[in-house]
Structures are given as C-alpha cells and as structure tokens.
Amino acid sequence: MAEPAEPVTRASQALPPSGEQLRLTHEDQVLTVVTVGGGIRSYAVAEHDVIDGYDSDTMADGARGQTLIPWPNRVRDGKWTWNGTQHQLALTEPAQHNAIHGLVRWLSWRVAERGIRSVLLTCTSWPQPGYPWTLDVDVRYDLGDDGLTVTQRITNRSSTPAPVAAGAHPYLSVGTSVIDDATLLIPAARWIDTGSQQIPTQIRDVYDTPFDFRRPRPVGSRQIDNTFTDLTRDERNRCTIRLQDPNTGRAVEVWVDESYPYVEVFTGDTLSDQHRRRRGLGVEPMTAPPNALATGEHLTILEPAETWSGRWGIRG
C-alpha cells in the first residue's frame, strides 16, 4: 500500500507588497519595476532619484508609478452608459464617490521578456461588474541614452468593441524637500476646471491664470490637481513637461507622444500620508480626460482583436 503523500506547503517568507522587484540598469540609470500593477517603484540617474517612489516593503501609495488602464483619473459616482446599458464601477475613491484609475493597478502582472535594460510586463483584465470586456495589457520599460521609454499596449480580447483609455502616474523629484522650491514648465494652452468631485466642469485658457506654465515659473504654494491639454509639441510630436531645481540646475522631464493629448498635474496636497504631500509632483500622461467613460470624450474604441499603443518617457 502506497504511503500517503506529504502535504505541499508554501515557503513562509513574506512577499514584498509590490511583488517581484525587477531591476534594470543602463550606464548611470537604475530603474525598479514591480509586478503588482506593472508599475515603477523607483528610478535614479547618477544616484539621484528622479521620481518620488516608495520602499520595497510598502504598498504603492497615491497611485505612485502605477499603470492606469482601462481608464485614468475619475469616473463620477462610478456610473457610465455604453450602447444603452448602464454600468456601475466599484467606488475606489469612496471619499469623493468616484471610481479612479482603472482596473489593472493592483493586478499581478507576468514577466514576458526581460533583459539588462528592458522588461515587458503583461496582464489580462477580465470582465467584472462595471466593465464587461477582456483586455490584454502590455507595458514595456526601456532604458537608453535618452532615459526611460514606456510603451503601453491594450488589445481587445472580447467579441464586441471595447472603450478604453490609458495613463500612468509617476511623481517627479529634483531633490528639493518640497516641490514649492522648484520651477515648472507645462507647454499647454488650456486647463480643465473641476467641481467638488474633481470632475470636469469647464475647459479654460491658461492665459493670465495661475495655471499658465508655458514659461518656467516656481510651483510656489499653488495647489494643483488638474488636467492640461492643447499641448505644444516638438518635431517628434512630443510634449515635454519639465521640473527643475533653480539652485542646483537638476531637472527631470516627462514627455508624451501624440497618443496622450492630456496630462494631469498633481501637487500632492490631498495625499493621505501628510509627510508625502508636495514632496513629488505627479505628472500623469492620459489618453482621455477625467470622466471620459461617462462622457465618451477622447475614448479609444477597440474592435475585437484590435490593439492600441502609446509611448511616454522620463529623462533625468
């Protein structure tokens, strides 16, 4: 008679809250990407942090470095209608009664390809209440002479067209204790005003307002959690946002390609951890404005098996 099999037990060692830690290097750049949320935990250039990240033994707070798909920012009350059917998303921002930042930011992602200076992460977002489509999502991180390049891809694996939008949530740092002391350049002609739930109410011209950063100006004590659009682009069709320490000259830039016509800028005044407030500047590439699932504004409609892709990056 066969002996009974020994029970299989898992190792008792605790796992990092952000999953597997994937360290990439290129010359003086060091990037750590994580498999929870497929996001960035840390990024340093010449031993200087260029993003305000988080420690390996903590969860990502304030959406730091996370991937925001199939929508960035907020959906008011989590309610939206598609082809006559009303959907109700989970209220992941309960204080303001919103659904915020998509469905993949806490999923476990898989490592599809990995090298010394690049990694490809992938996950599947399955249908759930409020969003009944299956999406394959890929994010590739590449370090090169021009800094970090991030390529986001979404493929519709459902049998019907899927409405999608995409974004990301890095916080920039130039080494100042608070961002008040840094100067900011945002080459955008318009900004989006919001109401009590931070849902858009009106698009305004930046001219002669505190939101005019078309020339570098100090962040100062301004509290910003707004979307900028009508972006000025260079010969490569990129728009570049720049944060700089005027005392040391250290600077960090986020660039977005034409796939991202919106950028959210967040000074961090409402973060739950008061010690984290205004320590880094959230600069969030977005393919659509806040509440886009409800309004339909700038949504991408993917046919079955169709793929969307976009690129953004950081230079420090």
Rosetta blueprint (number, residue, H / E / L):
1 M L
2 A L
3 E L
4 P L
5 A L
6 E L
7 P L
8 V L
9 T L
10 R L
11 A L
12 S L
13 Q L
14 A L
15 L L
16 P L
17 P L
18 S L
19 G L
20 E L
21 Q E
22 L E
23 R E
24 L E
25 T E
26 H E
27 E L
28 D L
29 Q E
30 V E
31 L E
32 T E
33 V E
34 V E
35 T L
36 V E
37 G L
38 G L
39 G L
40 I E
41 R E
42 S E
43 Y E
44 A E
45 V E
46 A L
47 E L
48 H E
49 D E
50 V L
51 I E
52 D L
53 G L
54 Y L
55 D L
56 S L
57 D L
58 T L
59 M L
60 A L
61 D L
62 G L
63 A L
64 R L
65 G L
66 Q L
67 T E
68 L E
69 I L
70 P L
71 W L
72 P L
73 N L
74 R E
75 V E
76 R E
77 D L
78 G L
79 K E
80 W E
81 T E
82 W E
83 N L
84 G L
85 T E
86 Q E
87 H E
88 Q E
89 L L
90 A L
91 L L
92 T L
93 E E
94 P H
95 A H
96 Q H
97 H L
98 N E
99 A E
100 I E
101 H L
102 G L
103 L L
104 V L
105 R L
106 W L
107 L L
108 S E
109 W L
110 R E
111 V E
112 A E
113 E E
114 R E
115 G L
116 I L
117 R L
118 S E
119 V E
120 L E
121 L E
122 T E
123 C E
124 T E
125 S E
126 W L
127 P L
128 Q E
129 P L
130 G L
131 Y E
132 P L
133 W L
134 T L
135 L E
136 D E
137 V E
138 D E
139 V E
140 R E
141 Y E
142 D E
143 L E
144 G E
145 D L
146 D L
147 G E
148 L E
149 T E
150 V E
151 T E
152 Q E
153 R E
154 I E
155 T E
156 N E
157 R L
158 S L
159 S L
160 T L
161 P L
162 A E
163 P E
164 V E
165 A L
166 A L
167 G E
168 A E
169 H L
170 P L
171 Y E
172 L E
173 S L
174 V L
175 G L
176 T L
177 S L
178 V L
179 I H
180 D H
181 D H
182 A L
183 T E
184 L E
185 L E
186 I L
187 P L
188 A E
189 A E
190 R E
191 W E
192 I E
193 D E
194 T E
195 G L
196 S L
197 Q L
198 Q L
199 I L
200 P E
201 T E
202 Q E
203 I E
204 R E
205 D E
206 V L
207 Y L
208 D L
209 T L
210 P L
211 F L
212 D L
213 F L
214 R L
215 R L
216 P L
217 R E
218 P E
219 V L
220 G L
221 S L
222 R L
223 Q L
224 I L
225 D E
226 N E
227 T E
228 F E
229 T E
230 D E
231 L E
232 T L
233 R L
234 D L
235 E L
236 R L
237 N L
238 R L
239 C E
240 T E
241 I E
242 R E
243 L E
244 Q E
245 D L
246 P L
247 N L
248 T L
249 G L
250 R L
251 A E
252 V E
253 E E
254 V E
255 W E
256 V E
257 D L
258 E L
259 S L
260 Y L
261 P L
262 Y E
263 V E
264 E E
265 V E
266 F E
267 T L
268 G L
269 D L
270 T L
271 L L
272 S L
273 D L
274 Q H
275 H H
276 R H
277 R L
278 R L
279 R L
280 G L
281 L E
282 G E
283 V E
284 E E
285 P E
286 M E
287 T L
288 A L
289 P L
290 P L
291 N L
292 A H
293 L H
294 A H
295 T H
296 G L
297 E L
298 H L
299 L L
300 T E
301 I E
302 L E
303 E L
304 P L
305 A L
306 E L
307 T E
308 W E
309 S E
310 G E
311 R E
312 W E
313 G E
314 I E
315 R E
316 G L
